[in-house]
């Protein structure tokens, strides 16, 4: 393998505190009690739509969905880059990849206006050799478009790339791109789901486990 591509939320960074925090601020606006952090945490990889489902049992069919999403994002944009921490073990892994001069980058469904500042202001993540956000492509994951675009930017064949993520759509995208799909079981998987039925090539329990595949 010549390169590693990472999902962002729940794989590289622990964004659940900011995402669940924004959701609970929105619930407070509607006189609803906050949801417990551990209940909301698994939805942090599912984007704003997933969080609204968790916090309001609301989906895209609801006539208020679009306006509620805008309210959520308005709150989130004020706190999204406050005290962002990497998932445990990620900083050591990234340092190791940098020291070994192993190519790595990020492909996320997160909008560029959020992903860009998080990555570029972090002392280690800023060394990512590519960042493909959800609005850099016509179709976000589970479409393989972003992964294929990243491989092209890095001038590496998809078959020589590992993609690590913590959501089933990450596995689908990687498999369809012809990459080695890998599940970060330390991420935001829902209770009782260890990803074994997602058809991934590999599953790891901690970030540094990826090194044995390089």
Helices and strands as residue ranges (DSSP letters): E 3-6, E 13-14, H 16-29, H 37-41, G 42-45, H 47-56, H 65-79, E 85-86, H 90-99, E 103-107, H 112-120, G 125-127, E 131-132, G 134-136, H 145-154, G 158-160, E 161-165, H 168-177, E 180-184, E 202-204, G 207-213
